[in-house]
Amino acid sequence: MTILPVGGPTAVLELGGLRLLTDPTFDPPGDHPIGDHVLTKTAPPAVDAAGIGAVDAVLLSHDQHPDNLDRAGRALLGAVPLVLSTAAAAGRVPGVTALPPWRHHDLGTVRITAVPALHGPPGTEHITGEVIGFVLTGAGLPTVYVSGDNASLDVVREIATRFPRIDVALLFGGAVRTPPIGDAQFTLGAAAMAEATRILDARHVVPLHIEGWTHFTEGPADVEAAFTAAALADRLHLPAPGRPIALPSA
């Protein structure tokens, strides 16, 4: 498979003859008001929406935060034949197909299964809203986990129980901190990403959602240091936005 990191949580996955796009964010740098505070984007996408070409489906972990679906990303959705996301997103965004956790959608040779995600400490779901991740499987294909904005290792353990072989994990990190909940983390930090890799026994890890926004408090250097400290550096593929990552097949 091939992964093209675009920036933030956005990447194009080429798997089983399909092109799948994660959490589309294509806006230029700038401020994005959300509630009573502002999220600030600091870097442009490595590839713009027009430059990524045709995609077969969007895997949208959630629609309610602009660092996972921004204005240009929303405009792109109407040109994609299939957008899979949460039930809440399906109720808010035209053309979105709801895929509740543990349900699947078969697309070509790939089965796309929605899996849980907890976007913050337990008890903050009423603030952060509904989020999902995805597991991609298929005969002769690597099994791929796309975490979405998940901050819970307990959720990772649940997924590992259901999918004991994870070949490639796209882990959303950044140790997001933002009001109104003090110093709480809303995505995995670097050390937790390394622990998630150990729990999943993932052979290859591509971290996403680790650069490009001011509320991401940990970046690529933190991830590299954490994986080195955990003796997992050989599994880590740090993304360079705009440069494809080719991974071996199953």
LOKE-970817 format. One record per residue (C-alpha): residue in three letters; x, y, z; residue number from 1. Coordinates in pm, whole numbers, always signed. Layout:
# residues N
   rest     east    north       up    nr
    Ala        X        Y        Z   NUM
...
This chain:
# residues 250
   rest     east    north       up    nr
    Met       +0       +0       +0     1
    Thr      +95     +363      -42     2
    Ile      +15     +652     +189     3
    Leu      +40    +1014      +76     4
    Pro      +46    +1247     +380     5
    Val     -115    +1580     +297     6
    Gly      -90    +1751     +637     7
    Gly     -265    +1730     +974     8
    Pro     -498    +1428     +972     9
    Thr     -528    +1420     +594    10
    Ala     -375    +1142     +383    11
    Val     -453     +945      +70    12
    Leu     -437     +568     +114    13
    Glu     -396     +349     -193    14
    Leu     -506       -2      -99    15
    Gly     -664     -286     -295    16
    Gly     -704      -73     -605    17
    Leu     -885     +202     -411    18
    Arg     -789     +557     -318    19
    Leu     -921     +649      +27    20
    Leu     -892     +997     +180    21
    Thr     -882    +1054     +555    22
    Asp    -1027    +1364     +729    23
    Pro    -1005    +1625     +449    24
    Thr     -833    +1951     +550    25
    Phe     -721    +2170     +259    26
    Asp     -764    +2527     +386    27
    Pro     -469    +2769     +391    28
    Pro     -326    +2877     +728    29
    Gly     -556    +3091     +938    30
    Asp     -802    +3104    +1225    31
    His    -1104    +2878    +1265    32
    Pro    -1354    +2988    +1532    33
    Ile    -1511    +2700    +1723    34
    Gly    -1746    +2781    +2007    35
    Asp    -1592    +3052    +2222    36
    His    -1233    +2990    +2116    37
    Val    -1025    +2974    +1798    38
    Leu     -818    +2698    +1641    39
    Thr     -528    +2831    +1434    40
    Lys     -385    +2647    +1136    41
    Thr      -17    +2722    +1077    42
    Ala      +76    +2532     +760    43
    Pro      -85    +2482     +419    44
    Pro     -162    +2137     +282    45
    Ala     +122    +1979      +87    46
    Val     -127    +1900     -190    47
    Asp     -441    +2103     -253    48
    Ala     -785    +1951     -300    49
    Ala     -764    +1972     -678    50
    Gly     -423    +1808     -679    51
    Ile     -510    +1486     -502    52
    Gly     -713    +1353     -795    53
    Ala    -1015    +1124     -780    54
    Val    -1079     +931     -461    55
    Asp    -1316     +639     -410    56
    Ala    -1419     +724      -54    57
    Val    -1357     +960     +235    58
    Leu    -1301     +815     +581    59
    Leu    -1423    +1100     +800    60
    Ser    -1362    +1040    +1170    61
    His    -1587    +1335    +1262    62
    Asp    -1722    +1655    +1113    63
    Gln    -1749    +1892    +1408    64
    His    -1389    +2018    +1434    65
    Pro    -1215    +2222    +1162    66
    Asp     -879    +2049    +1212    67
    Asn    -1047    +1732    +1079    68
    Leu    -1291    +1880     +828    69
    Asp    -1240    +2237     +715    70
    Arg    -1412    +2455     +458    71
    Ala    -1221    +2324     +156    72
    Gly    -1262    +1971     +286    73
    Arg    -1638    +2014     +307    74
    Ala    -1646    +2145      -49    75
    Leu    -1463    +1832     -166    76
    Leu    -1715    +1589      -14    77
    Gly    -1975    +1651     -281    78
    Ala    -1738    +1521     -549    79
    Val    -1664    +1192     -371    80
    Pro    -1887     +891     -436    81
    Leu    -1881     +766      -74    82
    Val    -1825     +944     +257    83
    Leu    -1830     +725     +569    84
    Ser    -1857     +887     +912    85
    Thr    -2055     +899    +1236    86
    Ala    -2431     +899    +1264    87
    Ala    -2408    +1257    +1393    88
    Ala    -2213    +1362    +1083    89
    Ala    -2469    +1193     +859    90
    Gly    -2735    +1408    +1021    91
    Arg    -2540    +1730     +961    92
    Val    -2350    +1687     +636    93
    Pro    -2529    +1607     +309    94
    Gly    -2413    +1291     +139    95
    Val    -2250    +1130     +442    96
    Thr    -2325     +762     +508    97
    Ala    -2340     +668     +876    98
    Leu    -2120     +378     +984    99
    Pro    -2166     +302    +1356   100
    Pro    -1884     +131    +1547   101
    Trp    -1834     -236    +1455   102
    Arg    -2050     -205    +1141   103
    His    -1879     -246     +805   104
    His    -1910     -131     +445   105
    Asp    -1758     -334     +162   106
    Leu    -1602     -132     -119   107
    Gly    -1437     -331     -394   108
    Thr    -1194     -573     -231   109
    Val    -1173     -371      +92   110
    Arg    -1396     -409     +398   111
    Ile    -1417      -84     +594   112
    Thr    -1516     -139     +957   113
    Ala    -1591     +153    +1187   114
    Val    -1432     +127    +1531   115
    Pro    -1475     +335    +1848   116
    Ala    -1275     +646    +1930   117
    Leu    -1281     +859    +2245   118
    His    -1184    +1219    +2167   119
    Gly    -1072    +1319    +2514   120
    Pro    -1090    +1200    +2875   121
    Pro    -1391     +984    +2968   122
    Gly    -1688    +1205    +3045   123
    Thr    -1609    +1471    +2785   124
    Glu    -1809    +1312    +2504   125
    His    -2083    +1574    +2541   126
    Ile    -1822    +1840    +2460   127
    Thr    -1613    +1669    +2191   128
    Gly    -1895    +1484    +2019   129
    Glu    -1911    +1152    +1836   130
    Val    -1592    +1022    +1669   131
    Ile    -1498     +696    +1499   132
    Gly    -1190     +527    +1357   133
    Phe    -1167     +265    +1084   134
    Val    -1010      -75    +1021   135
    Leu     -950     -178     +660   136
    Thr     -925     -546     +571   137
    Gly     -931     -764     +260   138
    Ala     -803    -1090     +119   139
    Gly     -430    -1059      +50   140
    Leu     -421     -702     +184   141
    Pro     -256     -559     +493   142
    Thr     -491     -482     +781   143
    Val     -491     -106     +838   144
    Tyr     -611      +84    +1145   145
    Val     -698     +454    +1108   146
    Ser     -745     +580    +1463   147
    Gly     -922     +911    +1409   148
    Asp     -904    +1151    +1703   149
    Asn     -881     +893    +1980   150
    Ala     -720     +962    +2317   151
    Ser     -794     +630    +2491   152
    Leu     -560     +332    +2515   153
    Asp     -853     +130    +2651   154
    Val    -1021     +184    +2314   155
    Val     -702      +66    +2143   156
    Arg     -706     -249    +2357   157
    Glu    -1066     -317    +2255   158
    Ile     -976     -283    +1888   159
    Ala     -672     -511    +1931   160
    Thr     -901     -778    +2079   161
    Arg    -1125     -767    +1773   162
    Phe     -841     -733    +1522   163
    Pro     -540     -923    +1659   164
    Arg     -332     -857    +1346   165
    Ile     -273     -491    +1258   166
    Asp      -15     -448     +985   167
    Val      -32      -69     +947   168
    Ala     -155     +182    +1204   169
    Leu     -226     +543    +1114   170
    Leu     -229     +696    +1460   171
    Phe     -366    +1047    +1509   172
    Gly     -161    +1221    +1776   173
    Gly      -53    +1572    +1867   174
    Ala     -147    +1560    +2237   175
    Val     -419    +1814    +2164   176
    Arg     -496    +2057    +2443   177
    Thr     -763    +2322    +2412   178
    Pro    -1025    +2497    +2626   179
    Pro    -1257    +2443    +2799   180
    Ile    -1101    +2142    +2976   181
    Gly     -776    +2262    +3129   182
    Asp     -471    +2048    +3055   183
    Ala     -658    +1738    +2939   184
    Gln     -538    +1569    +2620   185
    Phe     -790    +1518    +2342   186
    Thr     -569    +1296    +2125   187
    Leu     -285    +1056    +2196   188
    Gly      +47    +1197    +2306   189
    Ala     +372    +1060    +2168   190
    Ala     +434     +813    +2452   191
    Ala      +76     +687    +2426   192
    Met     +121     +643    +2049   193
    Ala     +419     +418    +2119   194
    Glu     +215     +223    +2373   195
    Ala      -72     +191    +2123   196
    Thr     +179      +46    +1877   197
    Arg     +281     -211    +2137   198
    Ile      -82     -299    +2218   199
    Leu     -169     -345    +1851   200
    Asp     +167     -507    +1772   201
    Ala     +151     -296    +1456   202
    Arg     +433     -369    +1210   203
    His     +424      -21    +1057   204
    Val     +308     +306    +1213   205
    Val     +244     +633    +1030   206
    Pro     +163     +919    +1270   207
    Leu      -84    +1180    +1147   208
    His     -242    +1486    +1313   209
    Ile      +94    +1590    +1463   210
    Glu     +169    +1915    +1282   211
    Gly       +5    +2222    +1135   212
    Trp     -210    +2357    +1421   213
    Thr     -125    +2554    +1735   214
    His     -335    +2333    +1964   215
    Phe     -118    +2031    +1875   216
    Thr     +127    +2036    +2167   217
    Glu     +356    +1752    +2049   218
    Gly     +510    +1713    +1706   219
    Pro     +722    +1478    +1496   220
    Ala    +1035    +1515    +1713   221
    Asp     +837    +1409    +2021   222
    Val     +698    +1107    +1839   223
    Glu    +1041    +1001    +1716   224
    Ala    +1186    +1034    +2066   225
    Ala     +903     +833    +2223   226
    Phe     +933     +549    +1972   227
    Thr    +1310     +541    +2018   228
    Ala    +1271     +525    +2397   229
    Ala    +1020     +240    +2358   230
    Ala    +1254      +46    +2123   231
    Leu     +994      +76    +1846   232
    Ala    +1177     +313    +1610   233
    Asp    +1203      +44    +1343   234
    Arg     +823      +45    +1308   235
    Leu     +787     +422    +1273   236
    His     +745     +600     +940   237
    Leu     +747     +973    +1012   238
    Pro     +552    +1149     +737   239
    Ala     +688    +1428     +522   240
    Pro     +378    +1596     +381   241
    Gly     +361    +1555       +5   242
    Arg     +599    +1257       -5   243
    Pro     +439     +912      -54   244
    Ile     +520     +632     +191   245
    Ala     +531     +287      +29   246
    Leu     +472       -2     +268   247
    Pro     +507     -375     +195   248
    Ser     +196     -579     +121   249
    Ala      +63     -842     +362   250
